Amino acid sequence: MCRLALENCGVKVDKENHVIVDEYQNTSVPNIHSLGDCCGKWLLTPVAIAAGRRLARRLYNGESSLKLEYHNIPTVVFSHPPIGTVGLTEKEASDKYGQENLSVYKTTFTNMYFSLSQRKQKTTMKMICLKSENEKVLGIHMMGLNCDEMLQGFAVAVKMGATKEQFDDTVAIHPTASEELVTLV
């Protein structure tokens, strides 16, 4: 940040040298915007792209109220096996709503990909729901083969406020690992 000499034009930064912005990527100086890693939250390329697209549409397409919502952003650790998450963790949901107001559904299974091999890698999935809102899905977390690919579609459902019943009413695609999330009990 020092190389940009932001202090010379009045752009404020925090103690970690991240550019301070509001929810619309506005800095402390009119007509200077900032997004991405230099702002210090959600250090993920797709998040910066999404924020940039919204900024461009706001500035050049007249969509003045458009902004990136920084909750329910899906993320994946590309490990072996991959780990994916969207929404609140069980602890975050419990802290916010109380454990007694949550329904937590879990499953662990061997992915069919490994059914004929000697190596039996497990897949684990968890869904956290809010009882008082018709079991609205607050978070989905998974670890196992292809969870990085599965999570994108489920993230749309979480972002849209899907309920456990809506997941249950979805016909499973068999045989797939992702069918486990629409057959949880």
C-alpha positions in Angstrom: 0.0 0.0 0.0 2.9 2.4 0.7 4.0 2.1 -2.9 0.6 3.5 -4.0 1.0 6.5 -1.7 -2.7 6.3 -0.8 -2.1 8.7 2.0 -1.3 11.4 -0.6 -4.9 11.3 -1.9 -6.6 10.6 1.5 -7.6 7.0 1.0 -7.8 5.5 4.5 -6.3 2.1 5.4 -6.7 0.0 8.6 -3.9 -1.0 10.9 -3.1 -4.0 8.6 -2.8 -1.7 5.6 -6.1 -2.9 4.1 -8.0 -0.3 2.2 -11.1 0.7 4.1 -14.3 0.5 2.0 -18.0 0.5 2.6 -20.4 -2.1 1.3 -20.2 -0.6 -2.2 -16.4 -0.6 -2.5 -16.2 3.2 -1.9 -13.1 4.4 -0.2 -12.8 7.5 1.9 -12.3 9.5 -1.2 -15.1 10.0 -3.7 -14.7 8.2 -7.0 -11.9 6.0 -5.8 -13.0 2.4 -5.3 -11.2 -0.6 -4.1 -12.0 -4.4 -4.0 -10.3 -7.7 -3.7 -7.5 -8.8 -1.4 -6.3 -5.3 -0.7 -9.6 -4.7 1.3 -8.8 -7.7 3.6 -11.9 -9.7 3.5 -12.7 -13.0 1.7 -9.3 -13.2 0.0 -10.6 -15.3 -2.9 -10.3 -14.5 -6.6 -14.0 -15.3 -7.4 -15.1 -12.9 -4.6 -13.0 -10.1 -6.1 -14.4 -10.9 -9.6 -18.0 -10.8 -8.2 -17.4 -7.5 -6.4 -15.8 -6.0 -9.5 -18.7 -7.0 -11.7 -21.2 -5.5 -9.4 -19.1 -2.3 -9.1 -18.9 -2.0 -12.9 -22.7 -2.6 -13.2 -23.3 0.1 -10.5 -21.0 2.6 -12.1 -21.8 2.0 -15.8 -25.2 0.4 -15.9 -27.1 2.5 -13.5 -27.7 -0.4 -11.0 -27.1 1.9 -8.0 -28.1 -0.5 -5.2 -26.2 -3.6 -6.5 -23.5 -4.9 -4.1 -21.9 -8.1 -3.2 -23.4 -9.9 -0.2 -20.5 -11.3 1.8 -22.4 -14.0 3.5 -23.0 -17.5 2.2 -19.9 -17.4 0.0 -18.9 -21.0 -0.9 -15.3 -21.9 -0.5 -13.2 -25.0 -1.0 -9.9 -26.2 0.2 -8.4 -28.2 -2.7 -6.8 -30.8 -0.6 -7.0 -34.6 -1.0 -9.9 -35.1 -0.3 -11.3 -31.6 -0.9 -13.2 -29.8 1.8 -16.1 -27.5 0.9 -18.3 -25.2 2.9 -21.0 -22.6 2.5 -23.0 -20.7 5.1 -22.6 -20.8 8.9 -20.7 -23.5 10.7 -22.5 -25.3 13.5 -20.7 -23.2 16.1 -21.5 -19.9 14.3 -25.2 -21.0 14.0 -25.3 -22.1 17.6 -23.7 -18.8 18.8 -26.2 -16.8 16.7 -29.4 -18.8 17.2 -28.8 -21.2 20.1 -28.1 -24.9 19.7 -31.6 -25.8 20.7 -32.9 -23.9 17.7 -30.9 -26.0 15.2 -31.3 -29.3 13.4 -28.0 -30.8 12.4 -28.0 -33.6 9.8 -24.8 -35.6 9.1 -23.8 -38.5 6.9 -20.6 -40.4 6.4 -20.2 -42.9 3.6 -17.8 -44.5 1.1 -18.2 -42.8 -2.3 -19.1 -45.4 -5.0 -15.9 -44.4 -6.8 -14.0 -46.4 -4.2 -16.4 -49.3 -3.9 -14.2 -51.7 -5.9 -10.9 -50.5 -4.6 -9.0 -51.5 -1.5 -8.8 -47.8 -0.6 -12.0 -46.8 1.1 -12.0 -43.0 1.3 -14.9 -41.6 3.3 -17.1 -38.7 2.3 -18.7 -36.7 5.2 -21.5 -34.1 4.8 -23.3 -31.9 7.3 -26.3 -29.6 6.9 -27.2 -27.1 9.6 -30.9 -25.9 9.6 -32.8 -23.3 11.6 -35.9 -24.9 13.2 -37.8 -21.7 13.7 -37.7 -20.8 10.0 -39.1 -24.0 8.6 -35.6 -25.6 8.8 -34.0 -23.0 6.6 -30.5 -24.3 5.6 -27.9 -22.1 7.3 -24.8 -24.1 6.2 -23.6 -27.1 4.3 -20.2 -28.6 4.9 -18.6 -31.5 3.2 -15.3 -33.4 2.7 -14.7 -36.0 0.1 -14.2 -36.8 -3.5 -15.8 -34.2 -5.8 -17.3 -32.1 -3.0 -15.6 -29.1 -4.6 -17.8 -29.7 -7.7 -21.0 -30.5 -5.7 -20.9 -27.5 -3.5 -21.4 -24.9 -6.3 -25.0 -26.1 -6.9 -25.8 -26.4 -3.2 -24.4 -22.9 -2.6 -27.1 -21.5 -4.9 -29.8 -23.2 -2.8 -28.3 -21.9 0.4 -28.1 -18.4 -1.0 -31.7 -18.6 -2.1 -32.8 -19.6 1.4 -33.8 -23.2 0.7 -35.3 -25.3 3.4 -34.6 -28.9 4.4 -38.0 -29.8 3.1 -37.1 -28.4 -0.3 -33.9 -30.4 -0.3 -36.0 -33.5 0.7 -38.5 -32.8 -2.2 -35.7 -32.8 -4.7 -35.4 -36.1 -6.6 -32.0 -37.7 -6.0 -29.6 -38.4 -8.9 -28.5 -42.0 -8.3 -25.8 -43.1 -8.0 -24.0 -39.9 -6.9 -22.5 -38.6 -3.7 -24.5 -35.5 -3.9 -27.8 -37.4 -3.5 -26.9 -37.8 0.1 -27.8 -34.1 0.8 -31.3 -34.6 -0.6 -31.9 -37.8 1.4 -30.5 -36.8 4.8 -32.6 -38.0 7.8 
